[in-house]
Amino acid sequence: MRLVVEDLESRRSGRRIFEGVSFALAPGEALVVTGRNGAGKSTLLAILSGRLRPAAGLIRVEEAGERTLAECLHLVGHRDGLKSALTAGENLRFAADLLGARGLSSREALERVGLAHAHDLPVAYLSAGQRRRTALARLLVAHRPLWLLDEPTSALDVASQETLADLMKAHLADGGMLVVATHQALGLENPKRLVVEPAAARSHAAAFDAEGGW
Ligand SMILES: Nc1ncnc2c1ncn2[C@@H]1O[C@H](COP(=O)(O)OP(=O)(O)OP(=O)(O)O)[C@@H](O)[C@H]1O
């Protein structure tokens, strides 16, 4: 699968947030999206996920067979989307049933994020970082080629950030694609980079020079 985005523009409540956002991703490629608070990073991910409509521009998915873009992606946003009264395992099984394309079992996925012990605990009992890790474990219970991650390191301790970096690298090595909005270094090697800037100063994408080590 390939993702092609051309000249995307966003308006919210009549105000232009960004314009001229273009990039392309092929299997194994990552795009790191940066920009100041309010620049439109979450808005861009919401548009890519189909939750918001762009004011202009084009999003095209290629070589995805019969699948729509929505069927090819996972979105892990600011809100974890977990049901507090259900256990971590139940949340993951619910996600797997909803998303299809089965991946790891709920137990295996929780093990991968270091939360095996939380499988049968209600999510309401989990800390902020544990909830975030449970939300990230959703990526593993249903196989989807495109991961859209909005500030995925928030609330994660150093060890969990390293686990996340390993998950992202394994996904890329497996031919997956990533779009990650972040203010933090991620440990990815040579991702593409997109700086979202206010509409007045056109957004642009550029190949990332490896020095920064995002
Ligand atoms: N529901 C909404 N209606 C109108 N404007 C909105 C809405 N949600 C967000 N905005 C505006 O859209 C702009 C972009 O917000 P967005 O959350 O995408 O920024 P961001 O780059 O992700 O910021 P941050 O780094 O703080 O997470 C902001 O100016 C925000 O006020």
The ligand as an ORCA input file, in Angstrom:
! r2SCAN-3c Opt
* xyz 0 1
  N     -13.407     21.524     17.139
  C     -12.702     22.576     16.728
  N     -13.307     23.626     16.145
  C     -12.608     24.682     15.714
  N     -11.260     24.801     15.815
  C     -10.618     23.780     16.382
  C     -11.293     22.619     16.864
  N     -10.380     21.783     17.374
  C      -9.192     22.394     17.219
  N      -9.334     23.586     16.623
  C      -8.256     24.526     16.275
  O      -7.480     23.951     15.242
  C      -6.125     24.372     15.395
  C      -5.232     23.149     15.277
  O      -5.450     22.330     16.430
  P      -4.683     20.954     16.593
  O      -5.217     20.304     17.824
  O      -4.754     20.225     15.313
  O      -3.190     21.452     16.824
  P      -1.881     20.632     17.220
  O      -0.808     21.065     16.273
  O      -2.182     19.182     17.277
  O      -1.577     21.201     18.665
  P      -0.829     20.553     19.951
  O       0.652     20.561     19.655
  O      -1.164     21.525     21.033
  O      -1.410     19.183     20.193
  C      -6.017     25.106     16.728
  O      -5.951     26.489     16.449
  C      -7.303     24.751     17.436
  O      -7.737     25.804     18.245
*
